[in-house]
Every structure is written in C-alpha cells, then in structure tokens.
Amino acid sequence: MSLEKWITLAREQGASDLHLEGGMPIALRVRGQLRMVGEPIAPSVLTQAAKTLLTDAQWSTFRERQSEDLSRTISGIRCRINVLRSSRGVGFAIRLLTNFQANLRRLNLHPDLARLTMPTHGLVLICGTTGSGKSSTLAALIQEINLREARHIVTVESPIEYNLAPRKSLIRQREVGRDTPSFEQALLDAMREDPDVLMVGEMRDSETMRLTLNAAETGHLVLATLHSSSTWEALARIVAAFPAESQNGVAAQIADCLVGVVCQRLTFRTPHDRLAPECEILLATPAAKGTIRQGQFSKLQSVLEGGGLDGCWTFGRYREWLARRGDWYLGGDGDLAADPVVPRSNPLEVHVAAEASQTEGAPRPTAPPTVPRRSMTPAPPDSRILEIGDIEDDPAAILRILEGRRT
C-alpha cells in the first residue's frame, strides 16, 4: 500500500492519528485507543515514501536532524506529518486534520469561551497534553473573532493545521520553515505588520515566550498554546523558563497582561459517541492576578475553586455542565455553512443551565467586569414579560424564546 492508501484507510476507520514504523503493521489511534491493522511494512517502503513526500531541501534537513515536520493534503485529507528516524529506519507520525472550519459550537465547547476573544489586548493561553485538541480550540477562538468583527489576524504555526477562511477579518497565516525561519523571527516581523490579533502555534522556548508576552503588553490580543496538565502549571512553566533573577519580573508581566488560561483534555462521551473537550478555565480576576504577581502558582487552584461567580471553571464543574448539556453538535465534517455570530447557544438555555448549576452547589459563572458581554435575561417563569437588555440581541434567539413560551 502507498501513503495515500494508508491515510485513506485511517480516515475510513475514524482515526485521529496514523503511525508507520518499519517492520510493524500500521497503527491507528481511534477514540484515544491505539490499534494495529494489516501486515508489517518493509522499512524500504517507508524510506521511499519519505523521499517522495519531502522536497530535496526537506530531505537534506531530515538527513541532518533525523526529523522533519510538514503539512500536506493527501487524498483530499489535510495532514500534519512528522517524518522521523528510529531504530527500525524511517517512520511517520501523521495527524489527520478535520476539513471543517472549527468553532466553539462544532467542538462542543462552552460558549463563554468566546469572552476570551473580546478584549483588544492581553494574553490567552490554551494548554493541555499532546493530542488534547489545543490547536482546534485555538482555531475555534480565531474563528469566533473572524465571524464577529474586522481585525487583522496574524498566525505563526509549525505547521499550519487549519486553513482559516477570512470572513470579517483579514487573516495572514505563516508557517515556520516555509514562510519564516523561526517563531522568533515571525514574532519580530509581526510587530511591524500592524496586527490586532496574534496567534502563536506553540511557545517552545524562553525567547518565544518573551516576545509573546511583549506583544500582549503592547496593545495586541495574543493567543498561544503550551503543553501543561493544568492552568496554574502552564503559568509556572512560563516563569520557570527564565533565569532566576528575571522570574519576579516575568510573573508581574503575566499578571498585567493575562486575559485567561484554558487547560483541556479530551473525554469520550458515550451517549453522543464522540470525543469532547473537558476544560479548566482560569480568568484574570483580581485574586488570580495577585496570586500570579506573588509567584504563588500552586495557590491558583484555590482561586479556581472559589471563582465560579467570576467565570472560572474547575474540571469538576465543567464535567457537570457537560453532563447537563442538551445542545450537542453532532454534524459531519461536510457542514461548512456560514454560522451565526456568537453567542451560539440560546441565552435562555444558558441561564437555566447556570441556575441549575447554582442549585447543585456549583457557582454560576458570570462575565468578569472588564469584559463586555451580550445578555438577555428572562423574566420569572410565572411572568408573561420577556425582559431584553439595553444592548442589541440576536433577533433569531428572541423569536425562538417567544415561540417556546407560547408552546
């Protein structure tokens, strides 16, 4: 079989990842579980596949570094590919990317995450372990901006995973190694490119972190990813990447520019037969900023647990919300129609869910005072009056609520 046929087979099996290793059957990751399929592959077949896939320059780099990252569309399927060398020869680790335009609704994320995209400057971090869907959530947040308002968005990725189609925003996507030599150079270039929003695919070293923090402090909204298993560990990791004499200053810098941190992991939802992100969300409340400034990152867990009224979510509270959720998106990849502007959920349903959360002991999340939020508050159940806030609301949502009350 060829690389094209292996990738097609992986998509037909519903795999998120495909692994090819000399002398081994192909390995597919389906719903988080690894399974072996077919007969062992000869090492020479994979070597030839790599030579065919890589350009002469990439093959030269591969021979020098023994690995190469790239993105390709193969058999109509977009892939993020890592070509590597192991004890068995040339191997492949291939992530199969979805073809739809990611947004919060299609990823079954909480609609309140859209609030992270409303400030005009600051730092938003999306964290999690490898394969937890960080890139998808990052693309969804960019898409929320793109659907809502006209901003200049510059992305720096290695490689590009989602092709973002401009709607209201101007979007420039740059791939490290193809369009720019490094994250550092791309971030320096971005400061001369008049961006409103900057997306950093991954913060891997202290120099990238320094430039990212500087961009967030100088009037840009910066969204970035980082490998971490909790929100507070992500912030601690950034500070620890700098020399000891600079760490207090870096902690103060983070406290000044932070908008929020999202840490996520994927869980399989049996009733809906799909993976869904389960999130921990830390917003930059006064308590969080004070704790960060003092460098007491482990105490941020207490801030999370007591910050429900400020819009913070622990994994436990978010899991309860997932269990109550009724508006799951179950559409296919081919559903590419333009979507309404956020918020995506019926405001009445959000209000009812929040009230249920409060009665079950979980504080109701509300928007932090510094972040604007659209609102529509229903009257008490025994009233025939629907109260609409003094800001413009989605007319379609209002009609849906009125129709529901008549029935």
C-alpha positions as CSV (number, residue, x, y, z in Angstrom):
1,M,0.0,0.0,0.0
2,S,1.0,3.6,-0.6
3,L,1.0,6.5,1.8
4,E,-2.2,7.8,0.1
5,K,-4.0,4.5,0.7
6,W,-2.8,4.3,4.4
7,I,-4.2,7.8,5.1
8,T,-7.5,7.0,3.3
9,L,-7.8,3.8,5.4
10,A,-7.1,5.8,8.6
11,R,-9.9,8.3,7.8
12,E,-12.3,5.5,6.9
13,Q,-11.6,3.9,10.3
14,G,-12.2,7.2,12.1
15,A,-8.6,7.5,13.3
16,S,-7.2,10.8,14.5
17,D,-3.5,9.6,14.1
18,L,-1.6,7.2,11.9
19,H,1.7,5.7,12.8
20,L,4.0,4.0,10.4
21,E,7.1,2.0,11.5
22,G,9.4,-0.3,9.6
23,G,8.7,-4.0,10.3
24,M,5.4,-3.2,12.1
25,P,1.8,-3.1,11.0
26,I,0.2,0.4,10.7
27,A,-1.1,1.8,14.0
28,L,-4.3,3.8,14.2
29,R,-5.4,5.9,17.1
30,V,-9.2,5.7,17.3
31,R,-11.1,7.4,20.1
32,G,-7.9,7.6,22.0
33,Q,-7.0,3.9,21.7
34,L,-4.2,2.5,19.6
35,R,-4.9,-0.5,17.3
36,M,-2.7,-2.4,14.8
37,V,-4.0,-3.1,11.3
38,G,-2.7,-5.2,8.5
39,E,0.7,-6.7,7.7
40,P,4.2,-5.4,8.7
41,I,5.6,-2.7,6.4
42,A,9.0,-3.1,4.9
43,P,11.4,-0.4,6.0
44,S,12.5,0.3,2.4
45,V,8.8,1.1,1.5
46,L,8.7,3.9,4.2
47,T,12.1,5.2,3.1
48,Q,10.9,5.5,-0.4
49,A,7.6,7.2,0.8
50,A,9.6,9.8,2.7
51,K,11.8,10.6,-0.3
52,T,8.7,11.0,-2.5
53,L,6.9,13.2,0.1
54,L,9.8,15.5,1.0
55,T,11.4,18.1,-1.3
56,D,15.1,18.0,-1.9
57,A,15.7,20.7,0.7
58,Q,13.5,18.9,3.3
59,W,15.2,15.6,2.6
60,S,18.6,17.3,3.2
61,T,17.3,18.8,6.5
62,F,15.8,15.4,7.5
63,R,19.2,13.7,7.0
64,E,20.8,16.3,9.2
65,R,18.3,16.5,12.0
66,Q,16.7,13.0,11.6
67,S,13.2,14.5,11.7
68,E,11.1,16.9,9.6
69,D,7.7,18.5,10.3
70,L,5.3,19.4,7.4
71,S,1.6,19.7,6.5
72,R,0.2,18.2,3.3
73,T,-3.2,17.4,1.7
74,I,-3.0,13.8,0.7
75,S,-6.0,12.0,-1.0
76,G,-8.1,15.1,-0.1
77,I,-7.2,14.8,3.6
78,R,-5.2,17.5,5.4
79,C,-2.4,16.0,7.5
80,R,0.2,17.2,9.9
81,I,3.2,14.9,9.4
82,N,6.3,14.2,11.4
83,V,8.9,12.2,9.5
84,L,11.4,10.6,11.9
85,R,14.2,8.1,12.1
86,S,14.1,5.3,14.7
87,S,16.0,2.1,15.3
88,R,13.9,0.5,12.6
89,G,14.6,3.2,10.0
90,V,12.3,5.9,8.6
91,G,8.9,6.3,10.3
92,F,5.9,8.5,10.2
93,A,3.6,10.1,12.8
94,I,0.6,11.6,11.0
95,R,-2.2,13.6,12.5
96,L,-5.4,13.6,10.3
97,L,-6.9,17.1,10.4
98,T,-10.6,17.9,10.0
99,N,-11.8,19.8,6.9
100,F,-14.4,22.0,8.6
101,Q,-13.9,25.5,10.0
102,A,-13.6,24.9,13.7
103,N,-15.7,27.0,16.1
104,L,-16.8,26.7,19.7
105,R,-20.2,25.1,18.8
106,R,-18.7,22.5,16.4
107,L,-16.2,21.5,19.0
108,N,-18.9,21.3,21.7
109,L,-17.0,23.9,23.9
110,H,-18.7,26.2,26.4
111,P,-20.0,29.4,24.6
112,D,-18.5,31.5,27.5
113,L,-15.0,30.8,26.0
114,A,-15.9,33.4,23.3
115,R,-15.4,36.1,26.0
116,L,-11.6,35.4,25.9
117,T,-11.6,36.9,22.3
118,M,-13.4,40.2,23.2
119,P,-10.5,42.2,24.7
120,T,-8.4,44.2,22.3
121,H,-5.1,43.2,24.1
122,G,-3.7,40.7,26.5
123,L,-2.7,37.0,26.6
124,V,-4.9,34.0,26.2
125,L,-3.2,30.6,26.8
126,I,-4.7,27.3,25.6
127,C,-3.0,24.4,27.4
128,G,-3.2,20.6,27.6
129,T,-1.2,17.5,26.9
130,T,-0.3,16.3,23.4
131,G,-3.4,15.3,21.4
132,S,-5.8,17.1,23.7
133,G,-7.2,19.4,20.9
134,K,-5.3,22.6,21.7
135,S,-4.9,23.6,18.1
136,S,-8.6,23.0,17.4
137,T,-9.6,25.2,20.3
138,L,-7.2,27.9,19.2
139,A,-8.6,27.8,15.7
140,A,-12.1,28.0,17.1
141,L,-11.3,31.1,19.1
142,I,-9.8,32.8,16.0
143,Q,-12.9,31.8,14.0
144,E,-15.1,33.5,16.7
145,I,-13.2,36.7,16.1
146,N,-13.3,36.2,12.3
147,L,-17.1,35.8,12.3
148,R,-17.7,38.7,14.7
149,E,-15.6,41.7,13.7
150,A,-13.0,43.1,11.4
151,R,-9.5,42.6,12.9
152,H,-6.1,41.9,11.3
153,I,-5.1,38.4,12.5
154,V,-1.6,37.0,12.0
155,T,-0.9,33.4,12.9
156,V,2.5,31.7,13.3
157,E,2.3,27.9,13.2
158,S,4.5,24.9,12.7
159,P,2.9,23.6,10.6
160,I,-0.4,25.2,9.7
161,E,-3.2,22.8,10.8
162,Y,-6.4,24.7,9.9
163,N,-6.7,26.8,6.8
164,L,-8.7,29.8,8.1
165,A,-11.0,31.4,5.6
166,P,-11.3,35.2,6.1
167,R,-14.9,36.4,6.8
168,K,-14.9,39.7,8.5
169,S,-11.3,39.7,9.5
170,L,-8.1,39.8,7.4
171,I,-6.1,36.6,8.2
172,R,-2.5,36.0,7.4
173,Q,-1.1,32.5,8.2
174,R,2.6,32.0,8.3
175,E,4.2,28.5,8.6
176,V,7.6,28.2,10.3
177,G,10.1,26.7,7.9
178,R,8.2,27.7,4.8
179,D,7.2,31.3,5.3
180,T,9.5,32.3,8.1
181,P,12.7,30.7,9.5
182,S,11.6,30.6,13.2
183,F,8.9,31.6,15.7
184,E,11.2,34.3,16.9
185,Q,11.6,35.9,13.5
186,A,7.9,35.7,12.8
187,L,7.1,37.4,16.1
188,L,9.6,40.2,15.4
189,D,8.1,40.6,11.9
190,A,4.6,40.7,13.3
191,M,5.3,43.8,15.3
192,R,5.8,45.6,12.0
193,E,2.8,44.2,10.3
194,D,0.0,46.1,12.1
195,P,-1.8,43.1,13.7
196,D,-4.8,43.3,16.0
197,V,-4.6,39.6,17.0
198,L,-1.5,37.4,17.0
199,M,-1.8,33.6,17.2
200,V,1.3,31.7,18.3
201,G,1.0,28.0,17.5
202,E,3.3,26.9,20.3
203,M,5.6,28.6,22.9
204,R,8.6,26.3,23.0
205,D,11.4,28.3,24.5
206,S,12.1,31.4,26.6
207,E,12.7,33.7,23.7
208,T,9.4,32.9,22.1
209,M,7.7,33.3,25.5
210,R,9.4,36.7,26.0
211,L,8.3,38.0,22.6
212,T,4.8,36.7,23.1
213,L,4.5,38.5,26.5
214,N,5.9,41.7,25.0
215,A,3.3,41.5,22.2
216,A,0.5,41.0,24.7
217,E,1.7,44.1,26.6
218,T,1.9,46.4,23.6
219,G,-1.7,46.5,22.5
220,H,-2.3,43.2,20.8
221,L,-4.5,40.2,21.7
222,V,-2.2,37.2,21.7
223,L,-3.5,33.6,21.7
224,A,-0.9,30.8,22.2
225,T,-0.6,27.2,23.2
226,L,1.5,25.5,25.8
227,H,1.9,21.9,27.0
228,S,0.6,21.6,30.5
229,S,-1.8,19.5,32.5
230,S,-3.4,22.4,34.5
231,T,-3.8,26.1,34.2
232,W,-1.5,27.0,37.1
233,E,1.2,24.7,35.9
234,A,1.2,26.5,32.5
235,L,1.9,29.8,34.1
236,A,4.5,28.3,36.4
237,R,6.2,26.8,33.4
238,I,6.5,30.1,31.6
239,V,8.1,31.8,34.6
240,A,10.5,28.8,35.2
241,A,11.7,29.1,31.6
242,F,13.5,32.4,32.5
243,P,16.7,32.9,34.6
244,A,16.0,33.1,38.4
245,E,16.8,36.8,38.5
246,S,14.1,37.6,35.9
247,Q,11.3,35.4,37.2
248,N,9.7,38.0,39.5
249,G,9.5,40.5,36.6
250,V,8.1,37.8,34.3
251,A,5.4,36.9,36.9
252,A,4.4,40.6,37.2
253,Q,4.3,40.8,33.4
254,I,2.0,37.9,33.2
255,A,-0.3,39.3,35.9
256,D,-0.5,42.6,34.0
257,C,-1.4,41.2,30.6
258,L,-3.2,37.9,31.2
259,V,-6.8,37.5,30.0
260,G,-7.3,33.8,30.8
261,V,-5.9,30.3,30.6
262,V,-7.8,27.3,29.3
263,C,-6.5,23.8,30.1
264,Q,-8.3,20.9,28.3
265,R,-8.3,17.2,27.9
266,L,-10.4,15.0,25.6
267,T,-13.0,12.7,27.1
268,F,-15.2,10.2,25.2
269,R,-18.9,10.9,25.7
270,T,-20.7,7.6,25.3
271,P,-24.2,9.0,24.8
272,H,-23.1,11.1,21.9
273,D,-20.4,8.7,20.5
274,R,-17.7,11.3,20.2
275,L,-14.7,12.9,22.0
276,A,-15.4,16.3,23.6
277,P,-13.0,18.7,25.4
278,E,-13.3,18.9,29.2
279,C,-11.8,22.2,30.4
280,E,-10.4,24.1,33.3
281,I,-10.7,27.8,32.8
282,L,-8.8,30.4,34.8
283,L,-9.8,34.1,34.2
284,A,-7.6,37.0,35.2
285,T,-9.6,38.0,38.2
286,P,-8.0,40.4,40.8
287,A,-7.4,37.3,43.1
288,A,-5.7,35.5,40.2
289,K,-3.6,38.4,39.3
290,G,-2.4,39.0,42.9
291,T,-1.5,35.3,43.3
292,I,0.4,35.3,40.0
293,R,2.3,38.5,40.9
294,Q,3.5,36.9,44.1
295,G,4.6,33.8,42.2
296,Q,2.4,31.5,44.3
297,F,1.1,29.5,41.3
298,S,0.0,26.4,43.3
299,K,-2.5,28.6,45.2
300,L,-4.3,29.3,41.9
301,Q,-6.2,26.1,42.4
302,S,-8.0,27.7,45.3
303,V,-8.7,30.7,43.1
304,L,-10.2,28.4,40.5
305,E,-12.4,26.6,43.1
306,G,-13.7,29.8,44.6
307,G,-14.0,31.7,41.3
308,G,-17.2,30.3,39.9
309,L,-19.0,33.6,40.2
310,D,-16.2,35.3,38.3
311,G,-16.4,32.8,35.4
312,C,-13.7,30.4,36.4
313,W,-14.3,26.6,35.8
314,T,-12.7,23.7,37.5
315,F,-12.6,20.4,35.7
316,G,-15.3,19.1,38.0
317,R,-17.7,21.9,37.4
318,Y,-17.1,21.7,33.7
319,R,-17.8,18.0,33.7
320,E,-21.1,18.6,35.4
321,W,-22.0,21.1,32.7
322,L,-21.2,18.6,30.0
323,A,-23.4,16.1,31.7
324,R,-26.4,18.6,31.7
325,R,-25.7,19.9,28.2
326,G,-28.5,19.3,25.7
327,D,-27.4,21.1,22.6
328,W,-24.6,18.8,21.4
329,Y,-23.3,19.4,17.9
330,L,-23.4,16.1,16.0
331,G,-23.0,17.4,12.5
332,G,-20.5,16.0,10.0
333,D,-17.3,17.5,8.6
334,G,-19.1,18.5,5.4
335,D,-21.3,21.0,7.2
336,L,-19.4,24.1,6.2
337,A,-22.2,26.7,6.0
338,A,-21.6,30.1,7.5
339,D,-22.5,30.2,11.2
340,P,-24.3,33.0,13.1
341,V,-22.2,35.3,15.2
342,V,-21.6,34.1,18.8
343,P,-23.1,33.6,21.3
344,R,-24.1,30.3,19.7
345,S,-26.4,28.9,22.5
346,N,-29.9,30.0,23.3
347,P,-29.4,32.6,26.1
348,L,-32.4,31.3,28.0
349,E,-30.9,27.8,27.9
350,V,-27.6,29.2,29.2
351,H,-29.5,31.0,32.0
352,V,-31.4,27.9,33.0
353,A,-28.3,25.7,33.0
354,A,-26.4,28.2,35.1
355,E,-29.3,28.3,37.6
356,A,-29.2,24.5,37.8
357,S,-25.5,24.6,38.4
358,Q,-26.0,27.1,41.3
359,T,-28.7,24.9,43.0
360,E,-26.3,21.9,42.7
361,G,-23.6,23.7,44.7
362,A,-21.6,24.9,41.7
363,P,-21.4,28.7,41.5
364,R,-22.9,30.3,38.4
365,P,-20.2,31.7,36.1
366,T,-20.6,35.3,35.1
367,A,-18.6,37.6,32.9
368,P,-15.6,39.4,34.6
369,P,-16.3,43.2,34.9
370,T,-13.6,44.1,32.4
371,V,-15.0,42.0,29.6
372,P,-18.2,43.1,27.7
373,R,-20.9,40.5,27.4
374,R,-24.1,40.3,25.5
375,S,-27.1,39.5,27.7
376,M,-30.7,38.7,27.6
377,T,-32.4,37.9,31.0
378,P,-35.7,36.1,31.0
379,A,-38.4,37.1,33.5
380,P,-39.6,34.8,36.2
381,P,-41.4,31.6,35.0
382,D,-44.8,32.9,36.1
383,S,-44.4,36.2,34.2
384,R,-45.6,36.9,30.7
385,I,-42.9,39.5,30.2
386,L,-39.6,38.9,28.4
387,E,-37.0,41.4,29.5
388,I,-34.4,42.3,26.9
389,G,-31.2,44.2,27.9
390,D,-30.4,47.6,26.7
391,I,-27.9,46.2,24.2
392,E,-28.6,44.7,20.8
393,D,-29.5,41.0,21.0
394,D,-29.8,38.3,18.4
395,P,-33.3,38.6,16.8
396,A,-33.4,34.9,15.9
397,A,-32.7,33.9,19.5
398,I,-35.5,36.2,20.8
399,L,-38.0,34.7,18.3
400,R,-37.0,31.2,19.4
401,I,-37.6,32.1,23.1
402,L,-41.0,33.7,22.3
403,E,-42.1,30.6,20.3
404,G,-41.0,28.3,23.1
405,R,-43.0,30.3,25.7
406,R,-46.2,30.1,23.5
407,T,-45.9,26.3,23.5
